[in-house]
Amino acid sequence: MGIHKFLLAIYILGSALAHFSLAQTSPQDYVDAHNAARAQVGVQPIAWNETVAAYARRYASSRVAAHCSLENSGGPYGENLAKVYGTSVSGSDAVEFWVTEKPNYDYNSNSCVGGECLHYTQIVWGDSLYLGCASVHCKNGWWFITCNYHPPGNMEGQRPY
């Protein structure tokens, strides 16, 4: 009887850990991918911040029950969200996905042309100095990824750099 309770506890712990992870990535993976994009436009590097990361983890965890639906947290930080089905996504994969919006940003008009660009402009927002990211695997097979930024970017009427 004791061994069954022990195995049940291991199963529950394993299930919980499987649903919350950094998708086989480290904080430095997120930072490096952000800083590669920032360096291309001459913006100072961004740094990992554990307070911002804790916020990202809490919010990502809350999305599991919502089947990983993409909904902004409405919190105090800038935010980029992504959702991918199936296999896990690394931190650098998520950031590279957001950076694909770069061609849609027109610096001269400070606007998005031909599509979405606000994920990209948040990544290269010069006044955003700190970053925290997290991802979770939802029971419906989707991965939810969030990166949060302090101070937030995408301030209306201002250029990112």
Backbone as a ProteinNet text record, in pm:
[ID]
protein_1_A
[PRIMARY]
MGIHKFLLAIYILGSALAHFSLAQTSPQDYVDAHNAARAQVGVQPIAWNETVAAYARRYASSRVAAHCSLENSGGPYGENLAKVYGTSVSGSDAVEFWVTEKPNYDYNSNSCVGGECLHYTQIVWGDSLYLGCASVHCKNGWWFITCNYHPPGNMEGQRPY
[TERTIARY]
82.5	0	86.4	196.2	284.3	351.2	392.5	460.1	365.9	237.6	141.3	124.8	119.7	109.1	235.2	351.2	477.4	479.6	439.1	437	336.1	222.4	123.5	181.1	252.4	314.7	417.8	498	597	526.1	418	342.3	285.4	226.2	168	276.5	388.8	499.4	551.5	568.3	615.9	519.9	390.7	291	295	309.6	316.3	439	551.3	674.2	666.2	596	583.6	502.5	411.2	327.7	391.6	493.7	562	708.9	758.8	899.9	946	1073.3	1127.8	1149.4	1074.1	1080.3	1224	1293.9	1431.7	1519.4	1506.4	1585.2	1625.8	1721.7	1767.9	1736.7	1737.2	1719.1	1818.1	1940.3	2041.7	2005.6	1934.9	1890.2	1797.3	1704	1614.5	1693.5	1783	1862.2	1947.4	2017.7	2105.7	2027.9	1912.1	1832.3	1782.6	1739.8	1698.6	1815.9	1929.8	2044.2	2099.9	2084.7	2126.2	2042.8	1911.4	1823.9	1851.2	1875.5	1901.8	2033.5	2133.5	2264.1	2253.5	2165	2148.7	2106	2039.9	1994	2064.5	2170.7	2251.4	2190.2	2104.2	2039.1	2118.3	2127.8	2201.6	2141.7	2224.8	2176.6	2069	1985.7	1883.2	1934.4	1889	1934.9	1816.2	1842.3	1741	1713.6	1586.5	1547.6	1454.2	1489.5	1413	1272.8	1254.8	1120.8	1029.4	1081.6	1003.9	979.7	1080.2	1065.9	960.5	956.7	856.1	715.5	700	571.3	535.1	633.2	610.3	571	638.3	606	464.9	428.4	293.2	187.6	210.7	111.1	105.8	221.4	223.7	150.1	173.2	105.1	-46.2	-91.3	-236	-299.7	-221.3	-274.7	-302.4	-248.3	-269.6	-418.6	-488	-631.2	-711.3	-655.6	-723.5	-680.5	-621	-578.7	-481.3	-397.9	-292.8	-347.6	-466.8	-520.1	-432.7	-413.1	-330.8	-413.3	-381.4	-450	-347.1	-335.8	-239.6	-273.6	-170.7	-189.4	-247.3	-227.3	-274.6	-190.9	-73	13	99.6	194.9	276.2	392.6	411.2	527.2	487	585.7	567.3	558.3	499.1	473.7	470.4	534.4	522.6	471.2	374.4	315.5	327.5	341.7	339.9	275	225.9	159.8	198.9	247.3	294.8	236.7	192.2	135.2	241.4	233.6	317.3	445.7	555.8	685.9	718	806.4	845.4	922.4	923	987.6	1094.3	1212.3	1318.4	1295.4	1362.5	1353.4	1399.2	1507.8	1558.2	1461.9	1394.5	1295.4	1181.8	1132	1022.2	1065.7	1183.4	1231.4	1254.7	1313.7	1336.6	1204.7	1101.1	968.9	920.6	932.7	890.2	975.2	1103.7	1194.5	1162.9	1092.4	1055.3	965	912.6	829.3	912.5	1043.4	1130.2	1102	1085.5	1060	930.3	840.5	713.5	724.3	838.5	855	925.7	861.5	921	964.9	1096.9	1151.1	1111.6	1116.3	1088.1	947.7	850	712.2	677.3	769.2	747.3	614.9	597.7	472	495.6	395.8	396.4	337.3	407.9	357.9	353.5	243.3	232.7	222.3	181.8	164.4	202	209.2	237.6	385.4	414.1	554.1	575	469.9	483	560.4	563.5	648.3	794.7	828	965.3	1004.3	918.1	955.8	971.4	895.3	916.6	1054.2	1096.2	1227.1	1339.1	1328.7	1437	1411.1	1310.6	1278.8	1395.6	1460.9	1584	1569.6	1453.9	1434.4	1397.6	1366.1	1339.9	1474.8	1503.2	1634.4	1633.9	1516.4	1507.2	1401.7	1427.3	1349.1	1322.7	1206.6	1175.7	1080.8	1106.8	1026	992	888.7	850.7	765.2	756.4	666.5	602.9	485.4	414.5	358.6	343.4	281.3	140.8	42.9	-96.2	-142.4	-245.8	-295.3	-351.2	-384.4	-437.8	-327.6	-201.5	-90.3	-20.1	-71.8	-11.1	94.4	191.9	290.1	256.9	261	237.2	367.8	414.2	540.5	512.7	569.4	558.5	694.4	722.2	836.2	780.9	828.4	786	906.1	879.1	984.5	961.6	1073.1	1066.5	1180.3	1151.3	1019.8	955.5	822.5	754.9	788.6	778.1	800.7	671.1	685	571.6	486.4	555.3	485.2	442.9	315.8	260.4	334.5	369.4	436.4	587.2	641.5	786	844.9	968	1039.8	1108	1124.7	1187.9	1335.9	1401.7	1545.3	1579.3
-119.8	0	125.4	127.9	243.2	274	170.4	190.7	252.4	218.6	275.2	425.3	467	609.7	682.6	618.7	678.5	696.3	592.3	601	704.8	714.1	815	954.6	974.3	1104.4	1138.7	1041.6	1064	1099.2	1027.9	1055.3	1197.2	1236.6	1370.8	1476.8	1457.9	1552.1	1559.3	1445	1442	1511	1491.9	1557.4	1708	1752.3	1896.4	1956.5	1890	1941.2	1939.1	1842.7	1834.9	1951.1	2003.7	2111.9	2248.1	2259.8	2387.5	2366.1	2432.8	2419.2	2541.7	2546.7	2650.8	2594.9	2493.1	2431.8	2399	2335	2292	2408.9	2517.9	2636	2701.5	2789.4	2859.4	3007.6	3080.3	3225.4	3288.9	3237.9	3296.4	3279.7	3171.3	3153.5	3267.5	3303	3415	3544.9	3567.5	3691	3701.9	3594.5	3597.6	3626.7	3564.2	3587.3	3731.8	3785.3	3925.8	4017.7	3990.8	4079.4	4072.6	3960.7	3952.5	4049.4	4052.1	4143.5	4288.2	4312.8	4448.9	4501.6	4415.9	4457.5	4500.6	4438.7	4473.1	4617.6	4675.3	4814.2	4906.6	4857.6	4941.1	4971.8	4883.3	4902.9	4828.3	4889.1	4825.5	4689.7	4601	4467	4472.2	4370.8	4352.5	4245.6	4248.5	4153.1	4079.9	3957	3875.7	3935.3	3937.8	3987.8	3885.8	3838.4	3731.1	3775.7	3902	3951	3947.3	3992.6	3990.1	3845.3	3760.1	3618.2	3549.7	3584.2	3525.6	3564.9	3688.6	3732.9	3650.4	3632.4	3554.1	3410.5	3350.8	3212.5	3202	3298.1	3295.3	3308.6	3401.6	3420.4	3299.6	3247.7	3129.3	3013.6	2993.4	2885.4	2903.1	3026.9	3052.3	3021.2	3013.4	2987.6	2838.8	2751	2607	2575	2626.6	2599.9	2661.4	2763.6	2830.3	2771.9	2652.3	2582.9	2666.1	2743	2822.8	2932.8	2981	3088	3212.6	3279.2	3400.2	3517.9	3561.8	3675.2	3751.9	3882.4	3962.3	3962.8	3969.1	3963.8	4092.7	4204.2	4332.2	4382	4323.9	4358.5	4480.4	4502.8	4624.8	4620.6	4509.1	4492.2	4490	4518.3	4490.8	4340.1	4294.9	4151.3	4105	3993.2	3920.6	3781	3735.6	3603.3	3522.5	3393.2	3301.7	3171.5	3098.5	2970.6	2877.6	2759.7	2663.9	2527.8	2455.8	2323.8	2215.6	2116.4	1997.1	2003	1999.4	1989.3	2115.4	2100.1	2214.8	2315.7	2438.3	2548.6	2605.7	2627.4	2686.9	2836.9	2896.9	3041.4	3115.3	3069.4	3137.2	3120.5	3006	2986.8	3088.4	3107.5	3202.1	3343.1	3383	3518.2	3535	3435.7	3443.7	3454.9	3388.5	3400.2	3545	3608.8	3748.2	3841.2	3810.7	3895.4	3888.5	3784.3	3778.1	3895.1	3966.7	4083.6	4206.3	4198.7	4314.6	4382.2	4308.6	4376	4457.6	4430.7	4503.6	4637	4662.6	4789	4890.8	5006.5	5116.5	5224.1	5238.1	5333.3	5476.8	5513.1	5651.6	5695.9	5609.6	5644.9	5596.2	5521.3	5461.9	5385.8	5299.4	5225.4	5085.8	5002.7	4868.8	4879.8	4826.1	4826.3	4682.6	4644.9	4511.4	4400.4	4431.7	4324.9	4366	4268.3	4285.1	4317.1	4407.1	4434.5	4466.1	4468.2	4512.6	4415.3	4287.4	4194.4	4231.9	4257.2	4296.2	4426.9	4529.2	4657.4	4646.5	4558.5	4539	4478.3	4384.6	4320.9	4422.8	4517.1	4613.4	4747.4	4755	4880.6	4917.9	5029.1	5067.8	5093.1	5141.4	5170	5046.7	4936.2	4810.8	4749.4	4740.2	4695.8	4555.6	4507.6	4379.7	4290.6	4161.6	4060.2	3942.5	3882.4	3755.9	3678.1	3550.7	3469.4	3335.3	3272.7	3138.5	3072.7	2941.3	2867.7	2753.4	2715.3	2601.7	2515.6	2388.2	2294.4	2266.9	2298.7	2279.5	2138.8	2095.3	1958.7	1933.4	2040	2023.4	2016.4	2008.2	1992	2119.9	2233.7	2361.7	2402.8	2478.4	2545.2	2693.6	2753.1	2896.3	2958	3060.7	3126.4	3273.7	3326.8	3469.4	3525.7	3643.9	3723	3856.8	3901.2	4028.6	4121.4	4252.2	4352.3	4466.9	4511.9	4627	4721.6	4847.1	4907.9	4861.2	4871.9	4826.2	4914.5	4856.8	4931.3	4959.2	4986.8	5015.6	5131	5238.6	5358.7	5438.4	5468.8	5536.2	5667.1	5686.7	5809	5808.2	5705.2	5696	5587.8	5610.8	5509.7	5412.9	5288.4	5189.8	5216.8	5282.6	5311.7	5437
0	0	0	77.7	85.4	-46.9	-118.9	-247	-349.7	-345.9	-439.5	-416.3	-290.1	-259.7	-305.3	-286.6	-328.8	-480.6	-553.2	-698.9	-747.5	-679.5	-714.7	-693.5	-584.5	-557.3	-664.1	-706.2	-812.3	-943	-974.5	-1096.6	-1094.8	-982.8	-972.1	-985.6	-918.3	-927.4	-1070.4	-1133.2	-1271.6	-1365.9	-1346.1	-1430.8	-1413.4	-1290.4	-1265.1	-1330.8	-1318.7	-1379.2	-1530.9	-1586.6	-1732.3	-1787.2	-1707.4	-1756.7	-1739.9	-1655.8	-1640.9	-1667.5	-1768.6	-1800.6	-1874.9	-1900.9	-1986.6	-2125.8	-2162.5	-2295.2	-2332.4	-2240.7	-2262	-2304.7	-2235.6	-2266.2	-2135.8	-2143.5	-2023.9	-2038.4	-1927.5	-1937.6	-2035.4	-2035.9	-2123.9	-2271.2	-2306.5	-2445.2	-2487.7	-2399.9	-2428.7	-2440.2	-2344.8	-2343	-2468.9	-2503	-2620.3	-2748.5	-2764.2	-2885	-2890.9	-2777	-2773.2	-2807.2	-2746	-2766.1	-2907.5	-2974.7	-3115.2	-3199.5	-3177.1	-3251.5	-3212.9	-3085.4	-3038.5	-3094.3	-3103.6	-3155.8	-3302.2	-3377.5	-3519.6	-3540.3	-3439.7	-3452.4	-3353.3	-3290	-3201.8	-3066.9	-3018.6	-2888.7	-2781.7	-2663.1	-2554.1	-2518.4	-2466.5	-2429.7	-2320.8	-2322.8	-2220.3	-2124.3	-1999.6	-1898.1	-1837.2	-1794.2	-1726.2	-1589.3	-1550.5	-1419.4	-1355.9	-1238.9	-1175.7	-1134.4	-1098.1	-1063.4	-1185.7	-1299	-1423.4	-1466.2	-1448.6	-1484	-1396.8	-1268.3	-1178.9	-1224.5	-1267.7	-1321.4	-1445.4	-1535.2	-1657.4	-1622.8	-1525.9	-1486.3	-1429.4	-1344.2	-1286.7	-1396.4	-1488.6	-1593.6	-1686.6	-1724.4	-1811.4	-1744.8	-1617.6	-1544.7	-1547.1	-1542.5	-1542.5	-1677.9	-1783.7	-1917	-1940.2	-1857.1	-1874.9	-1869.7	-1769.9	-1756.1	-1870.9	-1934.7	-2046.2	-2180.4	-2177.9	-2300.2	-2383.5	-2315.1	-2380.2	-2470.4	-2443.9	-2528.8	-2516	-2628.9	-2632.1	-2583.2	-2464.8	-2405.1	-2324	-2349.4	-2275	-2127.1	-2045.8	-1901	-1845.1	-1914.6	-1862.9	-1746.9	-1729.2	-1616.9	-1642.5	-1552.7	-1557.1	-1655.5	-1724.4	-1810.8	-1957.8	-2044.3	-2185.4	-2201.9	-2312.1	-2321.7	-2466.6	-2491.1	-2617.1	-2585.6	-2664	-2644.9	-2773.3	-2756.9	-2871.3	-2828	-2926.5	-2902	-3015.9	-2981.6	-3081.2	-3047.8	-3148.4	-3126.1	-3141.8	-3056.4	-3071.2	-2993	-3065.3	-3000.7	-2922	-2825.9	-2744.3	-2828.5	-2782.3	-2851.6	-2759.7	-2813.2	-2732.1	-2720	-2623.7	-2607.1	-2730.8	-2788.6	-2908.5	-3026	-3037.1	-3144	-3131.9	-3010.5	-2989.6	-3026.6	-2981	-3010	-3159.7	-3222.5	-3367.3	-3443.7	-3395.2	-3457.2	-3450.7	-3333.8	-3320	-3406.5	-3418.3	-3496.1	-3646	-3690.5	-3833	-3873.1	-3775.5	-3804	-3842.1	-3829.7	-3855.8	-3990.2	-4100.7	-4228.8	-4230.9	-4137.6	-4132.3	-4059.6	-3994.3	-3922	-4010.2	-4030.5	-4106.1	-4007.5	-3993.8	-3896	-3931	-4059	-4098.7	-4060.1	-4080.8	-4044.3	-3903.7	-3841.6	-3709.3	-3705.4	-3804.3	-3812	-3868.6	-3847.7	-3905.9	-4045.7	-4142.5	-4279.5	-4328.8	-4385.5	-4441.7	-4339.7	-4219.4	-4120.8	-3980.1	-3896.5	-3754.1	-3731.8	-3638.3	-3604.1	-3456.7	-3377	-3238.2	-3149.8	-3184.4	-3109	-3131	-3258.1	-3291.4	-3222.7	-3230.7	-3170.9	-3019.8	-2954.7	-2810.8	-2785.4	-2866.6	-2849	-2858.5	-2952.4	-2973.7	-2904.3	-2818.3	-2749.8	-2658.9	-2691.4	-2623.2	-2474.7	-2430.7	-2288.5	-2207.2	-2272	-2199.6	-2163.9	-2035.8	-1988.3	-1929.6	-1888.7	-1817.9	-1881.9	-1871.8	-1941.1	-1848.4	-1863	-1797.6	-1886.1	-1906.3	-1998.1	-1933.8	-1984.9	-1939.6	-2046.5	-2038.5	-2127.4	-2050.3	-2095.7	-2036.8	-2148.9	-2118.2	-2211.4	-2161.4	-2241.9	-2202.9	-2238.3	-2171	-2188.7	-2328.3	-2401.1	-2536.4	-2642	-2598.4	-2691.2	-2732.4	-2692.2	-2727.7	-2625.7	-2671.6	-2585.2	-2583.9	-2466.2	-2448.3	-2401.2	-2471.5	-2438.6	-2413.6	-2306.1	-2278.4	-2242.2	-2292	-2246.9	-2201	-2086.2	-2029.7	-2018.3	-2028.8	-2040.8	-1943.2	-1881.4	-1790.6	-1822.4	-1834.7	-1852.4	-1983.9	-1991.2	-2112.5	-2232.1	-2349.7	-2473.3	-2545.9	-2675.3	-2762.4	-2710.3	-2670.4	-2626.6	-2749.8	-2757	-2873.9	-2901.5	-3028.2	-3070.3	-3050.8	-2987.6	-2965.6	-3055.4	-3097.4	-3175	-3079.1	-3122.7	-3034.2	-3008.8	-3102.9	-3088.5	-3167
[MASK]
+++++++++++++++++++++++++++++++++++++++++++++++++++++++++++++++++++++++++++++++++++++++++++++++++++++++++++++++++++++++++++++++++++++++++++++++++++++++++++++++++

